[in-house]
Amino acid sequence: MRVTVISPEHAVFDGEAEAVVAPAYDGEVGILPRHAPFLTLLGSGRLTVRTAGETKAFGVEGGFLQVVNDVVRVVAERADVE
Amino acid sequence: MAKTRELRRRIRSIEKTRQITKTMEMVATSRLKRAQDRVVAARPYAQALADVLGDLYEPSLGERFPLLRAVPGPPRRVAVLGITSNRGLCGAFNANLIREIQSRALALEAGGCHVELHLVGRKGIGFFRFLGREITGQRQDIGDRPTLAHATELVTPLMTRFAAGELDAVEVVFAKFVSPLSTPPTVLPVLPIRRPADRTGRERNAAANAIIRPSVDELLATILPQYVRNQMFRALVETAAAEQGARRTAMKNATDSAGEMIDTLRRTFNRARQAQITQEIAEIVGGSEALRG
């Protein structure tokens, strides 16, 4: 599935991934490929994106996460590479 | 003799001016590149927000969310937020923006509306202060690299007052960055929030059937202000890039005309020098002819 992590200034991550774990407003959510369409508020915390080779971590705060047609978009007001 | 010296002095002076404008052109070119990258990099975020807002939007939401509420009839109190640059030497860039701000304010006032003016950038503030117009809010500390924090500081008080019903609309006048050569001043209605353009049918259906947590209302309560802040941020980023584009064009024109002036002056100078030499030779020849008798 395709994952993009976007902050107001720029796209922090854009690529294929196998799994995403995101800090939602009420706890962590895990997204795997072929997830049902989904829209949730984000809290603040650590977002991890597992790709074929490695696992990347980002600190995110505010915004939302959306899954549509196997595309995951994390749209956060703050997103930094950890 | 006096004339050639005068010409030589002017040529030297213009050469120095050209050196300065050329440097400024190069500085603007490199800043433009970076500013342009920032404009492009900010697009996915704006697109994502607009998509989701379009998915969640329903006309009935206006009753529950004050940020979406459009006042029926002509607006009575409007905040116009005009963005200009802090620095000059960028051609008609600021003049164009100021003209747009003023014509927008006058058009609204002609409709019997009270307009309060919020200004960003030294140039706009200076102009409207000179006119003696009341300026409700002003900022001149936002430079080449506007951040979301700047946008938030600017737009949050306006959002609060709009939600409280003190303002009927908030509009931003900024320079849209179409390309480095085309930066038209543009009026962007920020509040009430208008519905972003729809995306294609299939994606919309998929999104409409999505599982939504915690609820549409709570999501919108977060996304609507986020959308407004980002629109403000984009206006600042685009204006910053447009300013560099305008400055580069202005400085290139200045460098070119300095070059032309130098060419003309040098031609005049050479002609004057030649005339002087010819005259001296004629005098010498005339003198020796006289001596020979």
Chai-1 contact restraints between the chains, C-beta under 6 A:
chainA,res_idxA,chainB,res_idxB,connection_type,confidence,min_distance_angstrom,max_distance_angstrom,comment,restraint_id
A,I6,B,P44,contact,1.0,0.0,6.0,A-B,restraint_1
A,I6,B,Y45,contact,1.0,0.0,6.0,A-B,restraint_2
A,I6,B,A48,contact,1.0,0.0,6.0,A-B,restraint_3
A,P8,B,Y45,contact,1.0,0.0,6.0,A-B,restraint_4
A,P8,B,L148,contact,1.0,0.0,6.0,A-B,restraint_5
A,P8,B,N230,contact,1.0,0.0,6.0,A-B,restraint_6
A,P8,B,F233,contact,1.0,0.0,6.0,A-B,restraint_7
A,H10,B,A41,contact,1.0,0.0,6.0,A-B,restraint_8
A,A11,B,P44,contact,1.0,0.0,6.0,A-B,restraint_9
A,P37,B,A206,contact,1.0,0.0,6.0,A-B,restraint_10
A,P37,B,N209,contact,1.0,0.0,6.0,A-B,restraint_11
A,P37,B,A210,contact,1.0,0.0,6.0,A-B,restraint_12
A,F38,B,A210,contact,1.0,0.0,6.0,A-B,restraint_13
A,F38,B,I211,contact,1.0,0.0,6.0,A-B,restraint_14
A,L39,B,A210,contact,1.0,0.0,6.0,A-B,restraint_15
A,L39,B,I212,contact,1.0,0.0,6.0,A-B,restraint_16
A,T40,B,R213,contact,1.0,0.0,6.0,A-B,restraint_17
A,L41,B,L219,contact,1.0,0.0,6.0,A-B,restraint_18
A,L41,B,T222,contact,1.0,0.0,6.0,A-B,restraint_19
A,Q66,B,V52,contact,1.0,0.0,6.0,A-B,restraint_20
A,V68,B,A206,contact,1.0,0.0,6.0,A-B,restraint_21
A,V68,B,A207,contact,1.0,0.0,6.0,A-B,restraint_22
A,N69,B,A206,contact,1.0,0.0,6.0,A-B,restraint_23
A,R73,B,A48,contact,1.0,0.0,6.0,A-B,restraint_24
A,V75,B,A48,contact,1.0,0.0,6.0,A-B,restraint_25
